[in-house]
Structure formats: structure tokens, C-alpha cells
Amino acid sequence: MVFPPIELAEPDGLLAVGDDLSTKRLILAYKSGIFPWYSDDTPILWYAPHERFVLYPDELRLSKSMQKILKNAQFEVTTNQAFADVITACSEVERPGQDGTWITDDMRAAYIKLHDEGVAHSVEVWENDNLVGGAYGVAIGNVFCGESMFAKVSNASKVALITLCQNGKYKLIDCQVYTEHLESMGARMISREEYMAILGD
């Protein structure tokens, strides 16, 4: 499958339908500014949104309460130590306004394979040796394409995001889907053209 030019995406960002989640296909998609987003009762849907909701690490805003949490070292943070556990937790967590999960069994298996290839990465947040939060996504050059986060304890997913912003590896965190809490931390919309320029940098 060769993806159509991203300029042909529908107003909602839908660009293509079908094919598979092979490692080669997924890497091609992310390098092209495209990502899969679908559910068990639909074929694989590929999106290239006209705008991207992103966070520039140097624009990260931390509340005083969050600064205090970080200073108190309430959590222990690791990277790439429990990828499968993180993606499984992301698929199981209940989200307000969402019926079920978009992280299908096939998608979970595909991203674990991507992780084994060194392309997908996770951040794990621990409290008393229990996995209480985390995030996972795909790294393409200096862009981290965030796929999902979860928190079983308040602020745990924020700590994962802050870790991604502060590790010095990325110019941009692609948050994909707008949320108020990410906006409060500094995330904002940019055009697809701006996004692709940074992705190809």
C-alpha cells in the first residue's frame, strides 16, 4: 500500500482505509504524518489531520502543585521497561465519554512489535513498585507521536508527559487528540504544514 498524498485527507483527517499494521507500514505512515485510528468493528482507518494538537517541550507549563509533586519525588519514572504493560493499561482504562477502546488486540500486538524494533517507546510511572501511570508512542526523528496515556493515581500521566518533554530528545510531542488538561500544560494546534516541516527536519 502506498498512502495517498496527505493533502487529499477528508475534513476530519481520514486519508485511507484498509491494509495492515505491519511494522513497515506503520513506520511509513508515521514518517508521512499519518496514524491509524479505528475500532474492532471497522477496517483500519488512516488519518492525516489538517491540524495537529502538539506540545513543544520548551512551552511546557507546570502548575505550582505539579512542581511540588516533582520535587517531592512521589513517583519513580522509567522508560522502555514495561511497554506491554503500559499499552495494555492504556487499552483497559475507562475514559469519560468513550465506549470501549480504540486500542484493539491487533493494534496492541503491532505496537509491541514496533517497540521490539526500537521505534515505539514507553514511559512508566511507579508508586511503591506499582505501575500507576504511563504513556507510549512512536519516535520519528525528533518528534514523539504520542499514542495514549493512562493514570491510576492522580497526576501520574502528567509525570509521564513531563518526562517526555524534559528528556531532551524531542522537538515536538504530537498529542493527536485535543484535551483541556493537555492545553493547560501548553499544548496547542499547529497546521499540518508546520508539523510536516518539523517531522522532516
PyMOL commands that set and color helices and strands:
alter all, ss='L'
color gray80, all
select helices_A, chain A and resi 6-8+23-31+57-59+64-71+83-92+105-116+156-166+180-184+192-199
alter helices_A, ss='H'
color red, helices_A
select strands_A, chain A and resi 14-17+35-36+45-47+51-55+76-79+120-127+130-140+143-151+172-174+188-191
alter strands_A, ss='S'
color yellow, strands_A
deselect
rebuild
show_as cartoon
